[in-house]
């Protein structure tokens, strides 16, 4: 089941890579200079912090 992508600056995304799958929940800064959020793997735990800034 796909998660709705969110509204405004909040996003809920599915991810997949060579190690597994999971969910990503981020909030983009109003000036689009970066984001903060959490991700989790397919087991649903742990919730790991993740953030980024524009290069």
mmCIF file of the N, C-alpha and C atoms, coordinates in Angstrom:
data_MODEL
# 
_entry.id   MODEL 
# 
loop_
_atom_site.group_PDB 
_atom_site.id 
_atom_site.type_symbol 
_atom_site.label_atom_id 
_atom_site.label_alt_id 
_atom_site.label_comp_id 
_atom_site.label_asym_id 
_atom_site.label_entity_id 
_atom_site.label_seq_id 
_atom_site.pdbx_PDB_ins_code 
_atom_site.Cartn_x 
_atom_site.Cartn_y 
_atom_site.Cartn_z 
_atom_site.occupancy 
_atom_site.B_iso_or_equiv 
_atom_site.pdbx_formal_charge 
_atom_site.auth_seq_id 
_atom_site.auth_comp_id 
_atom_site.auth_asym_id 
_atom_site.auth_atom_id 
_atom_site.pdbx_PDB_model_num 
ATOM 1   N N  . UNK A 1 1  ? 0.846  -1.183 0.000  1.00 0.00 ? 1  UNK A N  1 
ATOM 2   C CA . UNK A 1 1  ? 0.000  0.000  0.000  1.00 0.00 ? 1  UNK A CA 1 
ATOM 3   C C  . UNK A 1 1  ? 0.884  1.238  0.000  1.00 0.00 ? 1  UNK A C  1 
ATOM 4   N N  . UNK A 1 2  ? 0.626  2.177  -0.871 1.00 0.00 ? 2  UNK A N  1 
ATOM 5   C CA . UNK A 1 2  ? 1.391  3.408  -0.940 1.00 0.00 ? 2  UNK A CA 1 
ATOM 6   C C  . UNK A 1 2  ? 0.875  4.414  0.071  1.00 0.00 ? 2  UNK A C  1 
ATOM 7   N N  . UNK A 1 3  ? 1.796  5.171  0.648  1.00 0.00 ? 3  UNK A N  1 
ATOM 8   C CA . UNK A 1 3  ? 1.458  6.217  1.594  1.00 0.00 ? 3  UNK A CA 1 
ATOM 9   C C  . UNK A 1 3  ? 1.207  7.507  0.826  1.00 0.00 ? 3  UNK A C  1 
ATOM 10  N N  . UNK A 1 4  ? 0.130  8.260  1.136  1.00 0.00 ? 4  UNK A N  1 
ATOM 11  C CA . UNK A 1 4  ? -0.057 9.552  0.471  1.00 0.00 ? 4  UNK A CA 1 
ATOM 12  C C  . UNK A 1 4  ? 1.179  10.421 0.685  1.00 0.00 ? 4  UNK A C  1 
ATOM 13  N N  . UNK A 1 5  ? 1.572  11.224 -0.317 1.00 0.00 ? 5  UNK A N  1 
ATOM 14  C CA . UNK A 1 5  ? 2.832  11.948 -0.229 1.00 0.00 ? 5  UNK A CA 1 
ATOM 15  C C  . UNK A 1 5  ? 2.870  13.091 0.778  1.00 0.00 ? 5  UNK A C  1 
ATOM 16  N N  . UNK A 1 6  ? 1.750  13.558 1.273  1.00 0.00 ? 6  UNK A N  1 
ATOM 17  C CA . UNK A 1 6  ? 1.747  14.651 2.241  1.00 0.00 ? 6  UNK A CA 1 
ATOM 18  C C  . UNK A 1 6  ? 1.198  15.932 1.645  1.00 0.00 ? 6  UNK A C  1 
ATOM 19  N N  . UNK A 1 7  ? 1.181  16.951 2.484  1.00 0.00 ? 7  UNK A N  1 
ATOM 20  C CA . UNK A 1 7  ? 0.659  18.253 2.069  1.00 0.00 ? 7  UNK A CA 1 
ATOM 21  C C  . UNK A 1 7  ? 1.662  19.321 2.460  1.00 0.00 ? 7  UNK A C  1 
ATOM 22  N N  . UNK A 1 8  ? 1.657  20.409 1.712  1.00 0.00 ? 8  UNK A N  1 
ATOM 23  C CA . UNK A 1 8  ? 2.549  21.509 2.040  1.00 0.00 ? 8  UNK A CA 1 
ATOM 24  C C  . UNK A 1 8  ? 4.001  21.060 2.025  1.00 0.00 ? 8  UNK A C  1 
ATOM 25  N N  . UNK A 1 9  ? 4.696  21.312 3.112  1.00 0.00 ? 9  UNK A N  1 
ATOM 26  C CA . UNK A 1 9  ? 6.122  21.001 3.195  1.00 0.00 ? 9  UNK A CA 1 
ATOM 27  C C  . UNK A 1 9  ? 6.397  19.663 3.857  1.00 0.00 ? 9  UNK A C  1 
ATOM 28  N N  . UNK A 1 10 ? 5.377  18.934 4.244  1.00 0.00 ? 10 UNK A N  1 
ATOM 29  C CA . UNK A 1 10 ? 5.531  17.608 4.855  1.00 0.00 ? 10 UNK A CA 1 
ATOM 30  C C  . UNK A 1 10 ? 5.435  16.527 3.785  1.00 0.00 ? 10 UNK A C  1 
ATOM 31  N N  . UNK A 1 11 ? 6.346  15.563 3.855  1.00 0.00 ? 11 UNK A N  1 
ATOM 32  C CA . UNK A 1 11 ? 6.341  14.468 2.883  1.00 0.00 ? 11 UNK A CA 1 
ATOM 33  C C  . UNK A 1 11 ? 6.482  13.132 3.579  1.00 0.00 ? 11 UNK A C  1 
ATOM 34  N N  . UNK A 1 12 ? 5.722  12.149 3.095  1.00 0.00 ? 12 UNK A N  1 
ATOM 35  C CA . UNK A 1 12 ? 5.797  10.758 3.551  1.00 0.00 ? 12 UNK A CA 1 
ATOM 36  C C  . UNK A 1 12 ? 6.139  9.919  2.320  1.00 0.00 ? 12 UNK A C  1 
ATOM 37  N N  . UNK A 1 13 ? 7.290  9.277  2.353  1.00 0.00 ? 13 UNK A N  1 
ATOM 38  C CA . UNK A 1 13 ? 7.780  8.586  1.171  1.00 0.00 ? 13 UNK A CA 1 
ATOM 39  C C  . UNK A 1 13 ? 8.164  7.149  1.493  1.00 0.00 ? 13 UNK A C  1 
ATOM 40  N N  . UNK A 1 14 ? 8.109  6.295  0.495  1.00 0.00 ? 14 UNK A N  1 
ATOM 41  C CA . UNK A 1 14 ? 8.623  4.930  0.594  1.00 0.00 ? 14 UNK A CA 1 
ATOM 42  C C  . UNK A 1 14 ? 10.023 4.935  -0.010 1.00 0.00 ? 14 UNK A C  1 
ATOM 43  N N  . UNK A 1 15 ? 10.946 4.197  0.604  1.00 0.00 ? 15 UNK A N  1 
ATOM 44  C CA . UNK A 1 15 ? 12.283 4.081  0.023  1.00 0.00 ? 15 UNK A CA 1 
ATOM 45  C C  . UNK A 1 15 ? 12.643 2.626  -0.172 1.00 0.00 ? 15 UNK A C  1 
ATOM 46  N N  . UNK A 1 16 ? 13.579 2.398  -1.070 1.00 0.00 ? 16 UNK A N  1 
ATOM 47  C CA . UNK A 1 16 ? 14.083 1.051  -1.344 1.00 0.00 ? 16 UNK A CA 1 
ATOM 48  C C  . UNK A 1 16 ? 15.527 1.183  -1.808 1.00 0.00 ? 16 UNK A C  1 
ATOM 49  N N  . UNK A 1 17 ? 16.396 0.350  -1.265 1.00 0.00 ? 17 UNK A N  1 
ATOM 50  C CA . UNK A 1 17 ? 17.769 0.266  -1.739 1.00 0.00 ? 17 UNK A CA 1 
ATOM 51  C C  . UNK A 1 17 ? 18.232 -1.177 -1.641 1.00 0.00 ? 17 UNK A C  1 
ATOM 52  N N  . UNK A 1 18 ? 19.511 -1.418 -1.848 1.00 0.00 ? 18 UNK A N  1 
ATOM 53  C CA . UNK A 1 18 ? 20.010 -2.795 -1.863 1.00 0.00 ? 18 UNK A CA 1 
ATOM 54  C C  . UNK A 1 18 ? 19.929 -3.485 -0.507 1.00 0.00 ? 18 UNK A C  1 
ATOM 55  N N  . UNK A 1 19 ? 19.674 -2.719 0.567  1.00 0.00 ? 19 UNK A N  1 
ATOM 56  C CA . UNK A 1 19 ? 19.614 -3.290 1.911  1.00 0.00 ? 19 UNK A CA 1 
ATOM 57  C C  . UNK A 1 19 ? 18.200 -3.534 2.417  1.00 0.00 ? 19 UNK A C  1 
ATOM 58  N N  . UNK A 1 20 ? 17.196 -2.995 1.743  1.00 0.00 ? 20 UNK A N  1 
ATOM 59  C CA . UNK A 1 20 ? 15.827 -3.195 2.187  1.00 0.00 ? 20 UNK A CA 1 
ATOM 60  C C  . UNK A 1 20 ? 14.904 -2.077 1.750  1.00 0.00 ? 20 UNK A C  1 
ATOM 61  N N  . UNK A 1 21 ? 13.811 -1.922 2.493  1.00 0.00 ? 21 UNK A N  1 
ATOM 62  C CA . UNK A 1 21 ? 12.802 -0.917 2.204  1.00 0.00 ? 21 UNK A CA 1 
ATOM 63  C C  . UNK A 1 21 ? 12.359 -0.270 3.509  1.00 0.00 ? 21 UNK A C  1 
ATOM 64  N N  . UNK A 1 22 ? 11.618 0.831  3.393  1.00 0.00 ? 22 UNK A N  1 
ATOM 65  C CA . UNK A 1 22 ? 11.101 1.483  4.586  1.00 0.00 ? 22 UNK A CA 1 
ATOM 66  C C  . UNK A 1 22 ? 10.348 2.752  4.261  1.00 0.00 ? 22 UNK A C  1 
ATOM 67  N N  . UNK A 1 23 ? 10.174 3.576  5.273  1.00 0.00 ? 23 UNK A N  1 
ATOM 68  C CA . UNK A 1 23 ? 9.427  4.835  5.168  1.00 0.00 ? 23 UNK A CA 1 
ATOM 69  C C  . UNK A 1 23 ? 10.330 6.002  5.534  1.00 0.00 ? 23 UNK A C  1 
ATOM 70  N N  . UNK A 1 24 ? 10.054 7.149  4.931  1.00 0.00 ? 24 UNK A N  1 
ATOM 71  C CA . UNK A 1 24 ? 10.764 8.384  5.206  1.00 0.00 ? 24 UNK A CA 1 
ATOM 72  C C  . UNK A 1 24 ? 9.729  9.465  5.446  1.00 0.00 ? 24 UNK A C  1 
ATOM 73  N N  . UNK A 1 25 ? 9.879  10.191 6.541  1.00 0.00 ? 25 UNK A N  1 
ATOM 74  C CA . UNK A 1 25 ? 8.967  11.278 6.896  1.00 0.00 ? 25 UNK A CA 1 
ATOM 75  C C  . UNK A 1 25 ? 9.807  12.533 7.051  1.00 0.00 ? 25 UNK A C  1 
ATOM 76  N N  . UNK A 1 26 ? 9.617  13.536 6.174  1.00 0.00 ? 26 UNK A N  1 
ATOM 77  C CA . UNK A 1 26 ? 10.421 14.749 6.258  1.00 0.00 ? 26 UNK A CA 1 
ATOM 78  C C  . UNK A 1 26 ? 9.548  15.997 6.222  1.00 0.00 ? 26 UNK A C  1 
ATOM 79  N N  . UNK A 1 27 ? 10.099 17.074 6.750  1.00 0.00 ? 27 UNK A N  1 
ATOM 80  C CA . UNK A 1 27 ? 9.509  18.406 6.650  1.00 0.00 ? 27 UNK A CA 1 
ATOM 81  C C  . UNK A 1 27 ? 10.546 19.307 6.010  1.00 0.00 ? 27 UNK A C  1 
ATOM 82  N N  . UNK A 1 28 ? 10.181 19.905 4.896  1.00 0.00 ? 28 UNK A N  1 
ATOM 83  C CA . UNK A 1 28 ? 11.073 20.790 4.155  1.00 0.00 ? 28 UNK A CA 1 
ATOM 84  C C  . UNK A 1 28 ? 10.964 22.190 4.753  1.00 0.00 ? 28 UNK A C  1 
ATOM 85  N N  . UNK A 1 29 ? 12.100 22.852 4.914  1.00 0.00 ? 29 UNK A N  1 
ATOM 86  C CA . UNK A 1 29 ? 12.101 24.226 5.434  1.00 0.00 ? 29 UNK A CA 1 
ATOM 87  C C  . UNK A 1 29 ? 11.389 25.147 4.461  1.00 0.00 ? 29 UNK A C  1 
ATOM 88  N N  . UNK A 1 30 ? 10.731 26.167 5.014  1.00 0.00 ? 30 UNK A N  1 
ATOM 89  C CA . UNK A 1 30 ? 9.948  27.097 4.183  1.00 0.00 ? 30 UNK A CA 1 
ATOM 90  C C  . UNK A 1 30 ? 10.786 27.775 3.097  1.00 0.00 ? 30 UNK A C  1 
ATOM 91  N N  . UNK A 1 31 ? 12.066 28.023 3.376  1.00 0.00 ? 31 UNK A N  1 
ATOM 92  C CA . UNK A 1 31 ? 12.922 28.661 2.371  1.00 0.00 ? 31 UNK A CA 1 
ATOM 93  C C  . UNK A 1 31 ? 13.607 27.629 1.465  1.00 0.00 ? 31 UNK A C  1 
ATOM 94  N N  . UNK A 1 32 ? 13.232 26.368 1.592  1.00 0.00 ? 32 UNK A N  1 
ATOM 95  C CA . UNK A 1 32 ? 13.753 25.248 0.791  1.00 0.00 ? 32 UNK A CA 1 
ATOM 96  C C  . UNK A 1 32 ? 15.268 25.061 0.950  1.00 0.00 ? 32 UNK A C  1 
ATOM 97  N N  . UNK A 1 33 ? 15.822 25.503 2.068  1.00 0.00 ? 33 UNK A N  1 
ATOM 98  C CA . UNK A 1 33 ? 17.261 25.380 2.291  1.00 0.00 ? 33 UNK A CA 1 
ATOM 99  C C  . UNK A 1 33 ? 17.647 24.023 2.866  1.00 0.00 ? 33 UNK A C  1 
ATOM 100 N N  . UNK A 1 34 ? 16.662 23.213 3.235  1.00 0.00 ? 34 UNK A N  1 
ATOM 101 C CA . UNK A 1 34 ? 16.960 21.900 3.790  1.00 0.00 ? 34 UNK A CA 1 
ATOM 102 C C  . UNK A 1 34 ? 15.707 21.219 4.306  1.00 0.00 ? 34 UNK A C  1 
ATOM 103 N N  . UNK A 1 35 ? 15.912 20.136 5.041  1.00 0.00 ? 35 UNK A N  1 
ATOM 104 C CA . UNK A 1 35 ? 14.794 19.376 5.600  1.00 0.00 ? 35 UNK A CA 1 
ATOM 105 C C  . UNK A 1 35 ? 15.239 18.683 6.882  1.00 0.00 ? 35 UNK A C  1 
ATOM 106 N N  . UNK A 1 36 ? 14.266 18.272 7.677  1.00 0.00 ? 36 UNK A N  1 
ATOM 107 C CA . UNK A 1 36 ? 14.489 17.426 8.848  1.00 0.00 ? 36 UNK A CA 1 
ATOM 108 C C  . UNK A 1 36 ? 13.462 16.315 8.804  1.00 0.00 ? 36 UNK A C  1 
ATOM 109 N N  . UNK A 1 37 ? 13.794 15.180 9.398  1.00 0.00 ? 37 UNK A N  1 
ATOM 110 C CA . UNK A 1 37 ? 12.838 14.090 9.385  1.00 0.00 ? 37 UNK A CA 1 
ATOM 111 C C  . UNK A 1 37 ? 13.359 12.841 10.049 1.00 0.00 ? 37 UNK A C  1 
ATOM 112 N N  . UNK A 1 38 ? 12.647 11.755 9.810  1.00 0.00 ? 38 UNK A N  1 
ATOM 113 C CA . UNK A 1 38 ? 12.982 10.444 10.350 1.00 0.00 ? 38 UNK A CA 1 
ATOM 114 C C  . UNK A 1 38 ? 12.766 9.393  9.281  1.00 0.00 ? 38 UNK A C  1 
ATOM 115 N N  . UNK A 1 39 ? 13.527 8.309  9.368  1.00 0.00 ? 39 UNK A N  1 
ATOM 116 C CA . UNK A 1 39 ? 13.307 7.172  8.483  1.00 0.00 ? 39 UNK A CA 1 
ATOM 117 C C  . UNK A 1 39 ? 13.252 5.903  9.320  1.00 0.00 ? 39 UNK A C  1 
ATOM 118 N N  . UNK A 1 40 ? 12.631 4.901  8.756  1.00 0.00 ? 40 UNK A N  1 
ATOM 119 C CA . UNK A 1 40 ? 12.563 3.599  9.412  1.00 0.00 ? 40 UNK A CA 1 
ATOM 120 C C  . UNK A 1 40 ? 12.690 2.515  8.362  1.00 0.00 ? 40 UNK A C  1 
ATOM 121 N N  . UNK A 1 41 ? 13.176 1.357  8.791  1.00 0.00 ? 41 UNK A N  1 
ATOM 122 C CA . UNK A 1 41 ? 13.300 0.242  7.856  1.00 0.00 ? 41 UNK A CA 1 
ATOM 123 C C  . UNK A 1 41 ? 12.021 -0.575 7.839  1.00 0.00 ? 41 UNK A C  1 
ATOM 124 N N  . UNK A 1 42 ? 12.041 -1.675 7.093  1.00 0.00 ? 42 UNK A N  1 
ATOM 125 C CA . UNK A 1 42 ? 10.836 -2.481 6.889  1.00 0.00 ? 42 UNK A CA 1 
ATOM 126 C C  . UNK A 1 42 ? 10.284 -3.073 8.183  1.00 0.00 ? 42 UNK A C  1 
ATOM 127 N N  . UNK A 1 43 ? 11.097 -3.158 9.247  1.00 0.00 ? 43 UNK A N  1 
ATOM 128 C CA . UNK A 1 43 ? 10.598 -3.697 10.511 1.00 0.00 ? 43 UNK A CA 1 
ATOM 129 C C  . UNK A 1 43 ? 9.812  -2.656 11.297 1.00 0.00 ? 43 UNK A C  1 
ATOM 130 N N  . UNK A 1 44 ? 9.901  -1.399 10.875 1.00 0.00 ? 44 UNK A N  1 
ATOM 131 C CA . UNK A 1 44 ? 9.181  -0.329 11.562 1.00 0.00 ? 44 UNK A CA 1 
ATOM 132 C C  . UNK A 1 44 ? 9.975  0.297  12.684 1.00 0.00 ? 44 UNK A C  1 
ATOM 133 N N  . UNK A 1 45 ? 11.172 -0.188 12.935 1.00 0.00 ? 45 UNK A N  1 
ATOM 134 C CA . UNK A 1 45 ? 12.004 0.417  13.963 1.00 0.00 ? 45 UNK A CA 1 
ATOM 135 C C  . UNK A 1 45 ? 13.458 0.196  13.613 1.00 0.00 ? 45 UNK A C  1 
ATOM 136 N N  . UNK A 1 46 ? 14.369 0.974  14.020 1.00 0.00 ? 46 UNK A N  1 
ATOM 137 C CA . UNK A 1 46 ? 14.144 2.177  14.816 1.00 0.00 ? 46 UNK A CA 1 
ATOM 138 C C  . UNK A 1 46 ? 13.817 3.376  13.931 1.00 0.00 ? 46 UNK A C  1 
ATOM 139 N N  . UNK A 1 47 ? 13.280 4.394  14.527 1.00 0.00 ? 47 UNK A N  1 
ATOM 140 C CA . UNK A 1 47 ? 13.115 5.669  13.825 1.00 0.00 ? 47 UNK A CA 1 
ATOM 141 C C  . UNK A 1 47 ? 14.436 6.406  13.940 1.00 0.00 ? 47 UNK A C  1 
ATOM 142 N N  . UNK A 1 48 ? 15.059 6.632  12.830 1.00 0.00 ? 48 UNK A N  1 
ATOM 143 C CA . UNK A 1 48 ? 16.361 7.294  12.793 1.00 0.00 ? 48 UNK A CA 1 
ATOM 144 C C  . UNK A 1 48 ? 16.203 8.719  12.277 1.00 0.00 ? 48 UNK A C  1 
ATOM 145 N N  . UNK A 1 49 ? 16.883 9.656  12.914 1.00 0.00 ? 49 UNK A N  1 
ATOM 146 C CA . UNK A 1 49 ? 16.837 11.048 12.469 1.00 0.00 ? 49 UNK A CA 1 
ATOM 147 C C  . UNK A 1 49 ? 17.603 11.194 11.166 1.00 0.00 ? 49 UNK A C  1 
ATOM 148 N N  . UNK A 1 50 ? 17.111 12.081 10.310 1.00 0.00 ? 50 UNK A N  1 
ATOM 149 C CA . UNK A 1 50 ? 17.786 12.363 9.059  1.00 0.00 ? 50 UNK A CA 1 
ATOM 150 C C  . UNK A 1 50 ? 17.508 13.803 8.705  1.00 0.00 ? 50 UNK A C  1 
ATOM 151 N N  . UNK A 1 51 ? 18.534 14.536 8.298  1.00 0.00 ? 51 UNK A N  1 
ATOM 152 C CA . UNK A 1 51 ? 18.341 15.901 7.870  1.00 0.00 ? 51 UNK A CA 1 
ATOM 153 C C  . UNK A 1 51 ? 19.296 16.209 6.734  1.00 0.00 ? 51 UNK A C  1 
ATOM 154 N N  . UNK A 1 52 ? 19.052 17.315 6.076  1.00 0.00 ? 52 UNK A N  1 
ATOM 155 C CA . UNK A 1 52 ? 19.898 17.696 4.957  1.00 0.00 ? 52 UNK A CA 1 
ATOM 156 C C  . UNK A 1 52 ? 19.769 19.176 4.677  1.00 0.00 ? 52 UNK A C  1 
ATOM 157 N N  . UNK A 1 53 ? 20.772 19.721 4.011  1.00 0.00 ? 53 UNK A N  1 
ATOM 158 C CA . UNK A 1 53 ? 20.769 21.132 3.615  1.00 0.00 ? 53 UNK A CA 1 
ATOM 159 C C  . UNK A 1 53 ? 21.134 21.238 2.151  1.00 0.00 ? 53 UNK A C  1 
ATOM 160 N N  . UNK A 1 54 ? 20.721 22.335 1.562  1.00 0.00 ? 54 UNK A N  1 
ATOM 161 C CA . UNK A 1 54 ? 21.034 22.587 0.155  1.00 0.00 ? 54 UNK A CA 1 
ATOM 162 C C  . UNK A 1 54 ? 22.532 22.833 0.015  1.00 0.00 ? 54 UNK A C  1 
ATOM 163 N N  . UNK A 1 55 ? 23.122 22.277 -1.025 1.00 0.00 ? 55 UNK A N  1 
ATOM 164 C CA . UNK A 1 55 ? 24.564 22.476 -1.278 1.00 0.00 ? 55 UNK A CA 1 
ATOM 165 C C  . UNK A 1 55 ? 24.784 23.738 -2.084 1.00 0.00 ? 55 UNK A C  1 
# 
